[in-house]
Amino acid sequence: MNRETKTIKTPVGQKEVVINSYMTGREKRELFKQDGDKNYDTKSIKMCVMSIDGNKENILDNVLDMHGKDYDFVLDEITNTLNDSSFLVQKTEKK
C-alpha cells in the first residue's frame, strides 16, 4: 500500500528523514500488542521511517546512531503521527 509521507529534517545532523504521515489501525494494534510500551521505540521506527537521506536500508541502526537530539526529534515526530488528531480539527472546522 502506497501511503502519504512527510519529510522532516533533523535539527543537529540535518538528516532528511521520510516518515509515514499516518499509521494504520493494524500498525497501531501491532505497536502495542502484548508488550505494551516495552518495544515502542524500535517498533515505531521500523513501522514509520521510510528512508534517511534517501537510504532505505538499515533504518533502525541509522536512527539509533543519530545524535541524541536528532533521535528524540524523530521519535517525537513518530509520536505526533501516532497521536494525529488533525481529522478532528477538520471535522470541527466544517461545522
Phi, psi and omega in degrees: 000122174280136187227151176298140178235167172225151181251130177240157177240125182292146187290327184265302184278352181055037176282139176268112185247126178259124179234156175296144182278350176203163175250145177281163176301321179298318179294317178299317180297315180295323182300320184253009182295131172062303189260015176053233183274001186307314181245027185306309184300309182298311182296317184293323176297314181298324183279328191256324185278122183264326179196160175230118184051039178083353182269126181257008182252150176054039185299312182302310180300320181294321177291317180296332181272000179289161171307145183306320179293323178292319177302311179299320180298314180297315179297322177297318179295321177295317179298319176299321177295315180298321184263012184305125177237023182300332179295329177290321178295315180297319181295318180295319182295333183285341183293000000 
